[in-house]
Amino acid sequence: METKESKICNTAISILQKLMDDTKCKNELELKNKYKNELNLILNTPIIVNMPIVLYRSRLASKVHEDITLPSTFSYFPLTKSSNGVPQRGRMNLSGQSFFYASSSPDTNYKEIKKDIKEGDEVYLSQWGITANSGLSIYSVILPDNISTSADKNTCICITNPNIANGPLGDYLRCLSDIILKNEDDANKEYLASSIISNEILVETKGKSYKEKDGVETQFHYDAIAYPSTRIGNGEAQYYNLVITPQFIDNYASLNYVVKGAIKKDLQSIDVKNVGFNHNGTIEWYEPFINVDDVIFNPIGFIDKYGKFLSIENGIVRDLNGKLISKNELQNFLNKEETNIIKEFTERGFIIPKFSYGGIIDKESLIKEDTLDFFREVNEWKLERDRIIHDITFLKIEMMYKISLKKENINSLYCHEE
């Protein structure tokens, strides 16, 4: 005998399957009108988040023509400019519907914004903060394979409760997830079903209510949908995306910083060239640089012909002609070679200032000192220590430098089309 739960879930699955069938022959407007009050989604209790949250958004630099000193440039598409077809339909938005897409990690962004993205493409990556006690109300989508008693709770977001995973509700949730996360080959049909479903969750549920166990009706709504990346990961929390309503972003989110850089070979990270900080609603742009006048070279040791490191202390060094070389003379040698070394390292990209954008806190956090060890070949030097003669092939040197920031001309940051 079919249980009440089975009947409800099977009916809901039947409607979802009908929606998928209809995407083959109906357009977005027809689907929206047909399923406005017919979708009959089984919605779970919202996940309410009150702790501060950090999110990341990215945009292709070639697509950015707006004022890059304004935080809104890196936020959702302006509601005042939204119309039929703009922005285009996405996984979680209908045509002309604007939402704030973001990721829990910067590593998930680049494959999400463009399918054929490649190494060297320039992007803007912005970090946003959601304030504490925002009451962010989330509907969570879970990978079908992670709705299982065998899913690993330590590595992914999942449902392992056997009463759900092995029951009719588990069947429904897997069906719903399959549709939302489906990648469609036909661009004209892409995201038709998932955008209809997300519109139901984020827009049509406002003002609805559900009955508590004690019979009391409680109103609910969703500010966001959390869903796993379809490009990277297996449902791990660090590879989750969120789509959030503009109203919530306006009330509880603010831009922290933006970096501009080129995508690396892994298509998940970038080489940062510029960074902009939100200062009272205006983004001030900076370029990290190294002042070569502040670079200091220190000889710290030798490498013998066997590849063994030998400290510079407590030994006598002689050159090819047997001339004694003191530590001061080594320092003078490096001082004379300083210009050539810096030129060589600059050309080879060794002293390009680099930093981890995930570790940025503020402008001051990027101003730091660092070191780089390198080797300089020497010709038949010998080190005498404890009556043992060592044939020296390389001098090991420590370079100390400081990364600073200088104001950037924003005109140079725009991508100018040929």
Sine and cosine of phi, psi and omega as CSV:
sin_phi,cos_phi,sin_psi,cos_psi,sin_omega,cos_omega
0.00,0.00,0.74,-0.67,-0.02,-1.00
-0.95,0.30,0.78,-0.62,0.02,-1.00
-0.98,0.22,0.23,-0.97,0.03,-1.00
-0.88,0.48,-0.67,0.74,0.00,-1.00
-0.89,0.46,-0.70,0.72,0.00,-1.00
-0.88,0.47,-0.66,0.75,-0.02,-1.00
-0.90,0.44,-0.70,0.71,-0.01,-1.00
-0.90,0.44,-0.72,0.70,-0.05,-1.00
-0.93,0.37,-0.66,0.75,0.00,-1.00
-0.91,0.41,-0.60,0.80,0.05,-1.00
-0.91,0.42,-0.69,0.73,0.00,-1.00
-0.90,0.43,-0.64,0.77,0.03,-1.00
-0.91,0.42,-0.64,0.77,0.01,-1.00
-0.87,0.49,-0.64,0.76,0.01,-1.00
-0.92,0.39,-0.67,0.74,0.02,-1.00
-0.89,0.46,-0.65,0.76,0.02,-1.00
-0.92,0.40,-0.60,0.80,0.07,-1.00
-0.91,0.42,-0.64,0.77,0.05,-1.00
-0.86,0.50,-0.71,0.70,0.01,-1.00
-0.89,0.46,-0.64,0.77,0.04,-1.00
-0.89,0.45,-0.65,0.76,-0.04,-1.00
-0.93,0.36,-0.42,0.91,0.02,-1.00
-0.91,0.42,-0.30,0.95,-0.01,-1.00
-0.98,0.20,-0.33,0.94,-0.09,-1.00
-0.73,-0.69,-0.11,0.99,-0.02,-1.00
-0.87,-0.49,0.47,-0.88,0.04,-1.00
-1.00,0.00,0.01,-1.00,-0.09,-1.00
-0.87,0.49,-0.72,0.70,-0.03,-1.00
-0.89,0.45,-0.66,0.75,0.01,-1.00
-0.90,0.43,-0.66,0.75,0.02,-1.00
-0.92,0.40,-0.67,0.74,-0.01,-1.00
-0.88,0.47,-0.70,0.72,-0.01,-1.00
-0.93,0.37,-0.64,0.77,-0.06,-1.00
-0.93,0.37,-0.63,0.78,-0.14,-0.99
-0.97,-0.24,0.20,0.98,-0.03,-1.00
-0.83,0.56,-0.67,0.74,0.00,-1.00
-0.86,-0.50,0.27,0.96,-0.11,-0.99
-0.89,-0.46,-0.10,0.99,-0.14,-0.99
-0.93,0.37,-0.58,0.82,0.13,-0.99
0.81,0.59,0.74,0.67,0.00,-1.00
-0.92,0.39,0.59,-0.80,0.15,-0.99
-1.00,-0.05,0.96,-0.26,-0.12,-0.99
-0.98,-0.19,0.69,-0.73,0.04,-1.00
-0.99,0.12,0.24,-0.97,0.05,-1.00
-0.89,0.46,0.74,-0.67,-0.03,-1.00
-0.85,0.53,0.58,-0.82,0.17,-0.99
-1.00,0.07,0.87,-0.49,-0.04,-1.00
-0.99,-0.17,0.83,-0.55,-0.02,-1.00
-0.91,-0.42,0.83,-0.56,0.02,-1.00
-0.90,-0.44,-0.07,1.00,0.03,-1.00
-0.99,0.13,0.39,-0.92,0.05,-1.00
-0.88,0.48,0.59,-0.81,-0.03,-1.00
-0.78,-0.62,0.63,-0.78,0.11,-0.99
-0.93,-0.37,0.77,-0.64,-0.01,-1.00
-0.78,-0.63,0.34,-0.94,-0.03,-1.00
-0.79,-0.61,0.65,-0.76,0.09,-1.00
-0.79,-0.61,0.53,-0.85,0.04,-1.00
-0.71,-0.71,0.50,-0.87,0.06,-1.00
-0.67,-0.74,0.61,-0.79,0.12,-0.99
-0.91,0.42,0.75,-0.66,-0.04,-1.00
-0.88,0.48,-0.55,0.83,-0.02,-1.00
-0.92,0.40,-0.28,0.96,-0.01,-1.00
-0.99,-0.14,-0.06,1.00,-0.06,-1.00
-0.99,-0.12,0.93,-0.38,0.03,-1.00
-0.85,-0.53,-0.04,1.00,0.00,-1.00
-0.99,0.14,0.04,-1.00,-0.01,-1.00
-0.93,0.36,0.92,-0.40,-0.07,-1.00
-0.99,0.14,0.12,0.99,0.14,-0.99
-1.00,-0.07,-0.04,1.00,-0.02,-1.00
-0.97,-0.25,0.79,-0.61,0.06,-1.00
-0.84,0.55,-0.52,0.86,-0.03,-1.00
-0.88,0.47,-0.42,0.91,0.03,-1.00
-0.88,0.48,-0.47,0.88,-0.07,-1.00
-0.95,-0.31,0.24,0.97,0.01,-1.00
-0.97,-0.23,-0.39,-0.92,0.01,-1.00
-0.94,0.35,0.34,-0.94,0.03,-1.00
-0.88,0.48,0.75,-0.66,-0.09,-1.00
-0.82,0.58,0.76,-0.65,-0.01,-1.00
-0.89,0.46,-0.50,0.87,-0.02,-1.00
-0.94,0.35,-0.33,0.94,0.00,-1.00
-0.97,-0.23,-0.08,1.00,-0.01,-1.00
-0.94,0.34,0.69,-0.73,0.05,-1.00
-0.41,-0.91,-0.03,-1.00,0.00,-1.00
-0.85,0.53,0.88,-0.47,0.04,-1.00
1.00,-0.02,-0.18,0.98,-0.01,-1.00
-0.72,-0.69,0.89,-0.46,-0.06,1.00
-0.93,0.36,0.31,-0.95,-0.02,-1.00
-0.94,0.33,0.31,-0.95,-0.03,-1.00
-0.86,0.51,0.67,-0.74,0.05,-1.00
-0.82,-0.58,-0.05,-1.00,-0.02,-1.00
-0.85,0.53,-0.57,0.82,-0.08,-1.00
-0.85,-0.53,0.30,0.95,0.04,-1.00
-0.58,-0.81,0.61,-0.79,0.10,-0.99
-0.96,0.29,0.24,-0.97,0.08,-1.00
-0.86,0.52,0.72,-0.69,0.00,-1.00
0.98,0.22,0.10,0.99,-0.03,-1.00
-0.96,-0.28,0.81,-0.59,-0.08,-1.00
-0.97,-0.25,0.81,-0.59,0.11,-0.99
-0.74,-0.67,0.26,-0.97,0.01,-1.00
-0.99,-0.12,0.96,-0.28,0.05,-1.00
-1.00,0.00,0.70,-0.71,0.00,-1.00
-0.46,-0.89,0.17,-0.99,0.00,-1.00
-0.77,-0.63,0.41,-0.91,0.00,-1.00
-0.98,0.21,-0.27,0.96,-0.01,-1.00
-0.63,-0.78,0.57,-0.82,0.05,-1.00
-0.91,0.42,-0.36,0.93,-0.04,-1.00
-0.95,0.32,-0.23,0.97,-0.04,-1.00
-1.00,-0.07,-0.17,0.99,-0.23,-0.97
-0.96,0.29,-0.73,0.68,-0.31,-0.95
-0.93,0.38,-0.58,0.82,0.03,-1.00
-0.97,0.25,-0.24,0.97,-0.01,-1.00
-1.00,0.10,-0.52,0.86,-0.14,-0.99
-1.00,0.07,-0.34,0.94,0.01,-1.00
-0.39,-0.92,0.81,-0.59,-0.10,-0.99
-0.92,0.39,-0.59,0.81,-0.06,-1.00
-0.97,-0.23,0.53,0.85,0.01,-1.00
-0.89,0.46,0.54,-0.84,-0.08,-1.00
-0.66,-0.75,0.26,-0.97,0.02,-1.00
-0.84,0.54,0.70,-0.71,0.03,-1.00
0.99,-0.11,-0.32,0.95,0.06,-1.00
-0.87,0.49,0.68,-0.73,-0.01,-1.00
-1.00,-0.01,0.65,-0.76,-0.01,-1.00
-0.68,-0.73,0.38,-0.93,0.24,-0.97
-0.97,-0.23,0.75,-0.66,0.08,-1.00
-0.88,-0.47,0.86,-0.52,-0.02,-1.00
-0.93,-0.38,0.62,-0.78,0.08,-1.00
-0.96,-0.29,0.75,-0.67,-0.03,-1.00
-0.85,-0.52,0.54,-0.84,0.05,-1.00
-0.89,-0.46,0.72,-0.69,0.12,-0.99
-0.98,-0.22,0.77,-0.64,-0.13,-0.99
-0.93,0.38,0.35,-0.94,0.08,-1.00
-0.92,0.39,0.44,-0.90,0.05,-1.00
0.87,0.49,0.54,0.84,0.02,-1.00
-0.98,0.18,-0.38,0.93,-0.05,-1.00
0.93,0.36,0.52,0.85,-0.01,-1.00
-0.82,0.57,0.86,-0.51,-0.07,-1.00
-0.98,-0.21,0.90,-0.43,-0.18,-0.98
-0.89,-0.45,0.69,-0.72,0.25,-0.97
-0.99,-0.16,0.81,-0.59,-0.09,-1.00
-0.96,-0.27,0.79,-0.62,0.10,-1.00
-0.99,-0.17,0.70,-0.71,-0.07,-1.00
-0.85,-0.52,0.66,-0.75,0.05,-1.00
-0.79,0.61,0.67,-0.74,0.00,-1.00
-0.80,0.61,-0.68,0.74,-0.02,-1.00
-0.92,0.40,-0.33,0.94,-0.01,-1.00
-1.00,-0.07,0.06,1.00,0.17,-0.99
-0.99,-0.12,0.98,0.21,-0.17,-0.99
-0.32,-0.95,0.54,-0.84,0.03,-1.00
-0.93,0.37,-0.31,0.95,-0.02,-1.00
-0.99,-0.11,0.01,1.00,0.01,-1.00
-0.91,0.41,0.54,-0.84,-0.05,-1.00
-1.00,0.03,0.96,-0.28,-0.03,-1.00
-0.92,0.39,-0.32,0.95,-0.04,-1.00
-0.99,0.14,-0.31,0.95,-0.07,-1.00
-0.87,-0.49,-0.30,0.95,-0.08,-1.00
-0.61,-0.79,0.29,-0.96,0.13,-0.99
-0.99,0.13,0.83,-0.56,-0.17,-0.99
-0.45,-0.89,0.15,-0.99,0.16,-0.99
-0.84,-0.54,0.90,-0.44,-0.04,-1.00
-0.91,-0.42,-0.08,1.00,0.03,-1.00
-0.87,0.50,0.89,-0.45,-0.07,-1.00
-0.87,0.49,-0.51,0.86,0.01,-1.00
-0.90,0.44,-0.47,0.88,0.05,-1.00
-1.00,-0.09,-0.81,0.59,-0.11,-0.99
-0.86,0.51,-0.62,0.78,-0.06,-1.00
-0.99,-0.13,0.09,1.00,-0.05,-1.00
-0.94,-0.34,-0.08,-1.00,-0.03,-1.00
-0.89,0.46,-0.52,0.86,0.03,-1.00
-0.92,0.39,-0.61,0.79,0.07,-1.00
-0.88,0.47,-0.65,0.76,0.05,-1.00
-0.88,0.48,-0.68,0.74,0.00,-1.00
-0.90,0.43,-0.73,0.68,-0.04,-1.00
-0.89,0.45,-0.61,0.79,0.05,-1.00
-0.91,0.41,-0.65,0.76,0.04,-1.00
-0.89,0.46,-0.72,0.69,0.00,-1.00
-0.89,0.46,-0.70,0.72,0.00,-1.00
-0.90,0.44,-0.67,0.74,0.03,-1.00
-0.82,0.57,-0.69,0.73,-0.04,-1.00
-0.94,0.34,-0.72,0.70,-0.04,-1.00
-0.90,0.45,-0.62,0.79,-0.10,-0.99
-1.00,-0.10,0.06,1.00,-0.05,-1.00
-0.91,0.42,0.68,-0.73,0.13,-0.99
-0.97,-0.24,0.89,-0.46,-0.09,-1.00
-0.99,-0.11,0.72,-0.69,0.01,-1.00
-0.96,0.30,-0.57,0.82,-0.01,-1.00
-0.99,0.14,0.92,-0.39,-0.06,-1.00
-0.87,0.48,-0.50,0.86,0.00,-1.00
-0.95,0.33,-0.39,0.92,-0.01,-1.00
-0.97,-0.23,-0.12,0.99,-0.10,-0.99
-0.88,0.48,0.73,-0.68,0.07,-1.00
0.91,0.41,0.19,0.98,0.01,-1.00
-0.86,0.51,-0.78,0.62,-0.06,-1.00
-0.95,0.31,-0.70,0.72,-0.06,-1.00
-0.90,0.43,-0.58,0.81,0.01,-1.00
-0.94,0.33,-0.56,0.83,0.08,-1.00
-0.90,0.44,-0.68,0.73,-0.01,-1.00
-0.92,0.39,-0.71,0.71,-0.02,-1.00
-0.91,0.41,-0.57,0.82,0.07,-1.00
-0.89,0.45,-0.62,0.79,0.05,-1.00
-0.89,0.46,-0.66,0.75,-0.07,-1.00
-0.96,0.29,-0.74,0.67,-0.14,-0.99
-1.00,0.06,-0.44,0.90,-0.09,-1.00
-0.93,-0.37,-0.79,0.62,-0.16,-0.99
-0.97,0.23,-0.31,0.95,-0.02,-1.00
-0.99,0.14,-0.19,0.98,-0.04,-1.00
-0.85,0.53,0.77,-0.64,0.02,-1.00
1.00,0.03,-0.09,1.00,0.02,-1.00
-0.99,0.16,0.22,-0.97,-0.04,-1.00
-0.59,-0.81,0.29,-0.96,0.07,-1.00
-0.71,-0.70,0.37,-0.93,-0.02,-1.00
-1.00,-0.02,0.76,-0.65,0.10,-0.99
-0.97,0.26,0.13,-0.99,0.00,-1.00
-0.87,0.49,-0.49,0.87,0.00,-1.00
-1.00,0.08,0.10,1.00,0.05,-1.00
1.00,0.00,-0.10,1.00,-0.01,-1.00
-0.97,0.23,0.74,-0.68,0.01,-1.00
-1.00,0.08,0.73,-0.68,-0.01,-1.00
-0.84,-0.53,0.81,-0.59,0.05,-1.00
-0.96,0.29,0.52,-0.85,0.03,-1.00
-0.54,-0.84,0.26,-0.97,0.09,-1.00
-0.38,-0.93,0.18,-0.98,0.06,-1.00
-0.84,-0.54,0.76,-0.65,0.10,-1.00
-1.00,0.01,-0.37,0.93,-0.13,-0.99
-0.45,-0.89,0.39,-0.92,0.19,-0.98
-0.88,-0.47,0.80,-0.60,0.09,-1.00
-0.98,-0.20,0.74,-0.67,-0.03,-1.00
-0.55,-0.84,0.52,-0.86,-0.05,-1.00
-0.95,0.30,0.52,-0.85,0.07,-1.00
-0.88,0.48,0.66,-0.75,0.07,-1.00
-1.00,-0.05,0.00,1.00,-0.07,-1.00
-0.95,-0.32,-0.41,0.91,-0.10,-0.99
-0.50,-0.87,0.57,-0.82,0.07,-1.00
0.99,0.12,0.09,-1.00,0.00,-1.00
-0.79,-0.61,0.69,0.72,0.02,-1.00
1.00,0.00,0.26,0.97,0.06,-1.00
-0.94,0.34,0.48,-0.88,-0.07,-1.00
-0.86,0.50,-0.59,0.81,-0.04,-1.00
-0.95,0.31,-0.16,0.99,0.03,-1.00
-0.91,-0.42,0.61,0.79,0.04,-1.00
-0.98,-0.21,0.55,-0.84,0.10,-1.00
-0.95,-0.31,0.38,-0.93,0.12,-0.99
-0.75,-0.66,0.62,-0.78,0.19,-0.98
-0.89,-0.46,0.81,-0.59,-0.18,-0.98
-0.80,-0.61,0.57,-0.82,-0.01,-1.00
-0.93,0.35,0.57,-0.82,0.03,-1.00
-0.85,0.53,-0.58,0.82,-0.03,-1.00
-0.89,0.46,-0.65,0.76,0.02,-1.00
-0.92,0.38,-0.68,0.74,0.01,-1.00
-0.86,0.51,-0.70,0.72,0.00,-1.00
-0.87,0.50,-0.58,0.82,-0.10,-1.00
-1.00,0.05,-0.50,0.87,-0.21,-0.98
-0.75,-0.66,-0.06,1.00,-0.06,-1.00
-0.89,-0.45,0.48,-0.88,0.07,-1.00
-0.54,-0.84,0.50,-0.87,0.01,-1.00
-0.97,0.24,0.72,-0.69,0.10,-1.00
-1.00,-0.06,-0.84,0.55,0.01,-1.00
-0.39,-0.92,0.22,-0.98,0.09,-1.00
-0.74,-0.67,0.66,-0.75,0.16,-0.99
-0.87,-0.50,0.51,-0.86,0.10,-1.00
-0.88,-0.47,0.70,-0.72,-0.01,-1.00
-0.21,-0.98,0.00,-1.00,-0.01,-1.00
-0.97,-0.24,0.67,-0.74,-0.03,-1.00
-0.93,0.37,0.71,-0.71,0.01,-1.00
-0.99,0.16,0.05,-1.00,-0.06,-1.00
-0.87,0.48,-0.53,0.85,-0.03,-1.00
-0.96,0.30,-0.15,0.99,-0.01,-1.00
0.87,0.49,0.32,0.95,0.00,-1.00
-0.82,-0.58,-0.19,0.98,-0.04,-1.00
-0.64,-0.77,0.19,-0.98,-0.07,-1.00
-0.71,-0.71,0.44,-0.90,0.20,-0.98
-1.00,0.02,0.90,-0.43,-0.10,-1.00
-0.98,0.18,0.73,-0.68,0.04,-1.00
-0.94,-0.33,-0.56,0.83,-0.05,-1.00
-0.60,-0.80,0.40,-0.92,0.03,-1.00
-0.65,-0.76,0.66,-0.75,0.02,-1.00
-0.83,-0.56,0.73,-0.69,-0.01,-1.00
-0.94,-0.34,0.64,-0.77,0.02,-1.00
-0.98,0.21,0.93,-0.37,0.00,-1.00
-0.89,-0.46,0.99,-0.14,0.02,-1.00
0.82,0.58,0.67,0.74,0.09,-1.00
1.00,-0.02,0.01,1.00,0.06,-1.00
-0.82,-0.57,0.75,-0.67,0.01,-1.00
-1.00,0.07,0.87,-0.50,0.06,-1.00
-0.98,-0.20,0.83,-0.55,-0.13,-0.99
-0.99,-0.12,0.62,-0.79,-0.01,-1.00
-0.70,-0.71,0.41,-0.91,0.12,-0.99
-0.90,-0.45,0.83,-0.56,0.08,-1.00
-0.95,0.32,0.64,-0.77,0.00,-1.00
-0.51,-0.86,0.27,-0.96,0.06,-1.00
-0.88,-0.48,0.85,-0.52,0.05,-1.00
-0.98,0.19,0.93,-0.37,-0.09,-1.00
-0.90,0.44,-0.38,0.92,0.02,-1.00
-0.93,0.36,-0.32,0.95,-0.01,-1.00
-1.00,-0.08,-0.03,1.00,-0.03,-1.00
-0.96,0.29,0.72,-0.70,0.00,-1.00
-0.84,-0.54,0.72,-0.69,0.04,-1.00
-0.94,-0.34,0.74,-0.67,0.05,-1.00
-0.77,-0.63,0.83,-0.56,0.12,-0.99
-0.95,0.30,0.78,-0.63,-0.08,-1.00
-0.86,-0.51,-0.14,0.99,0.01,-1.00
0.15,-0.99,-0.11,-0.99,-0.04,-1.00
-0.76,-0.65,0.34,-0.94,0.14,-0.99
-0.86,-0.50,0.83,-0.55,0.00,-1.00
-1.00,0.09,0.00,-1.00,-0.11,-0.99
-0.92,0.40,-0.21,0.98,0.04,-1.00
-0.99,-0.11,0.03,1.00,0.00,-1.00
1.00,0.09,0.19,0.98,-0.02,-1.00
-1.00,0.05,0.68,-0.73,0.04,-1.00
-0.99,0.14,0.68,-0.73,0.02,-1.00
-0.78,-0.63,0.78,-0.63,-0.03,-1.00
-0.90,0.44,0.46,-0.89,0.00,-1.00
-0.97,0.23,-0.28,0.96,-0.06,-1.00
-0.99,0.16,0.47,-0.88,0.16,-0.99
0.84,0.54,0.84,0.55,0.08,-1.00
-0.27,-0.96,0.25,-0.97,0.02,-1.00
-0.91,-0.41,0.80,-0.60,-0.03,-1.00
-0.92,-0.39,0.72,-0.69,0.05,-1.00
-0.77,-0.63,0.53,-0.85,0.01,-1.00
-1.00,0.06,-0.17,-0.98,-0.06,-1.00
-0.83,0.56,-0.56,0.83,-0.05,-1.00
-1.00,-0.05,0.10,0.99,0.02,-1.00
1.00,0.08,0.08,1.00,0.00,-1.00
-0.96,0.29,0.70,-0.72,0.01,-1.00
-0.94,0.35,0.72,-0.69,0.02,-1.00
-0.89,-0.46,0.93,-0.37,0.00,-1.00
-0.99,0.11,0.18,-0.98,0.04,-1.00
-0.90,0.44,-0.58,0.81,0.04,-1.00
-0.91,0.42,-0.61,0.79,0.03,-1.00
-0.93,0.37,-0.58,0.81,0.10,-0.99
-0.88,0.48,-0.69,0.72,0.01,-1.00
-0.89,0.45,-0.67,0.74,0.02,-1.00
-0.90,0.44,-0.61,0.79,0.04,-1.00
-0.87,0.49,-0.69,0.73,0.00,-1.00
-0.93,0.36,-0.63,0.78,0.01,-1.00
-0.87,0.49,-0.63,0.78,0.01,-1.00
-0.93,0.36,-0.55,0.84,-0.04,-1.00
-1.00,0.02,-0.04,1.00,-0.14,-0.99
-0.82,0.58,-0.74,0.67,-0.05,-1.00
-0.88,0.48,-0.70,0.72,0.00,-1.00
-0.91,0.41,-0.64,0.77,-0.01,-1.00
-0.91,0.42,-0.73,0.69,-0.01,-1.00
-0.89,0.45,-0.66,0.75,0.02,-1.00
-0.88,0.47,-0.70,0.72,0.00,-1.00
-0.89,0.45,-0.72,0.70,-0.03,-1.00
-0.92,0.39,-0.58,0.81,0.02,-1.00
-0.91,0.42,-0.70,0.72,-0.01,-1.00
-0.90,0.43,-0.55,0.84,-0.03,-1.00
-1.00,-0.01,-0.01,1.00,0.06,-1.00
0.98,0.21,0.34,0.94,-0.05,-1.00
-0.98,0.19,-0.46,0.89,-0.05,-1.00
-0.88,-0.47,0.54,0.84,0.20,-0.98
-0.97,0.26,0.81,-0.58,-0.04,-1.00
-0.90,0.43,0.82,-0.58,0.01,-1.00
-0.80,-0.60,0.49,-0.87,0.04,-1.00
-0.44,-0.90,0.31,-0.95,0.01,-1.00
-1.00,0.02,0.89,-0.45,-0.03,-1.00
-0.93,0.37,-0.37,0.93,0.06,-1.00
-0.93,0.36,-0.35,0.94,-0.04,-1.00
-0.99,-0.17,0.13,0.99,-0.01,-1.00
-0.95,0.31,0.75,-0.66,0.09,-1.00
-0.93,-0.37,-0.80,0.60,0.04,-1.00
-0.42,-0.91,-0.09,-1.00,-0.04,-1.00
-0.87,0.49,-0.65,0.76,-0.04,-1.00
-0.90,0.43,-0.48,0.88,-0.04,-1.00
-0.93,0.37,-0.27,0.96,0.00,-1.00
-1.00,-0.04,-0.28,0.96,0.02,-1.00
-1.00,0.08,0.95,-0.32,-0.12,-0.99
-0.46,-0.89,0.31,-0.95,0.09,-1.00
-0.99,-0.17,0.53,-0.85,-0.01,-1.00
-0.54,-0.84,0.15,-0.99,0.00,-1.00
-0.73,-0.68,0.41,-0.91,0.07,-1.00
-0.62,-0.78,0.82,-0.57,0.05,-1.00
-1.00,-0.06,0.67,-0.75,0.06,-1.00
-0.55,-0.84,0.09,-1.00,-0.09,-1.00
-0.82,-0.57,0.56,-0.83,0.06,-1.00
-0.82,-0.58,0.81,-0.58,-0.02,-1.00
-0.94,0.35,0.64,-0.77,0.06,-1.00
-0.83,-0.56,0.39,-0.92,-0.12,-0.99
-0.97,-0.25,0.98,-0.19,0.12,-0.99
0.82,0.57,0.71,0.70,0.16,-0.99
-0.98,0.18,0.41,-0.91,0.03,-1.00
-0.73,-0.68,0.67,-0.74,0.05,-1.00
-0.92,-0.39,0.82,-0.57,0.04,-1.00
-0.96,-0.27,0.84,-0.54,0.01,-1.00
-0.52,-0.85,0.77,-0.64,0.00,-1.00
0.78,0.63,0.69,0.73,0.07,-1.00
0.90,0.43,0.29,0.96,0.07,-1.00
-0.92,-0.40,0.73,-0.69,0.01,-1.00
-0.99,-0.15,0.82,-0.57,0.02,-1.00
-0.94,-0.35,0.77,-0.63,0.09,-1.00
-0.99,0.17,0.88,-0.47,-0.10,-1.00
-0.99,-0.13,0.74,-0.67,0.02,-1.00
-0.93,-0.38,-0.46,0.89,-0.02,-1.00
-0.66,-0.75,0.53,-0.85,0.16,-0.99
-0.98,-0.21,0.79,-0.61,0.03,-1.00
-1.00,-0.08,0.75,-0.67,-0.13,-0.99
-0.78,-0.63,0.64,-0.77,0.10,-0.99
-0.97,-0.25,0.81,-0.59,0.07,-1.00
-0.96,-0.26,0.83,-0.55,0.03,-1.00
-0.96,-0.27,0.75,-0.66,-0.02,-1.00
-0.57,-0.82,0.22,-0.97,-0.04,-1.00
-0.81,-0.59,0.78,-0.63,0.08,-1.00
-1.00,0.02,0.81,-0.58,0.03,-1.00
-0.83,-0.56,0.03,-1.00,0.02,-1.00
-0.82,-0.58,0.61,-0.79,0.12,-0.99
-0.77,-0.64,0.55,-0.84,-0.02,-1.00
-0.86,0.52,0.67,-0.75,-0.05,-1.00
-0.96,-0.28,0.61,-0.79,0.14,-0.99
-0.97,0.25,0.91,-0.40,-0.14,-0.99
-0.91,0.42,-0.40,0.92,0.01,-1.00
-0.88,0.48,-0.49,0.87,-0.02,-1.00
-0.97,0.23,-0.17,0.99,-0.05,-1.00
-1.00,0.01,-0.34,0.94,0.00,-1.00
-0.96,0.29,0.55,-0.83,0.09,-1.00
-1.00,0.09,0.90,-0.44,-0.01,-1.00
-1.00,-0.09,0.87,-0.50,-0.02,-1.00
-0.97,0.24,0.61,-0.79,-0.01,-1.00
-0.94,0.34,0.00,0.00,0.00,0.00
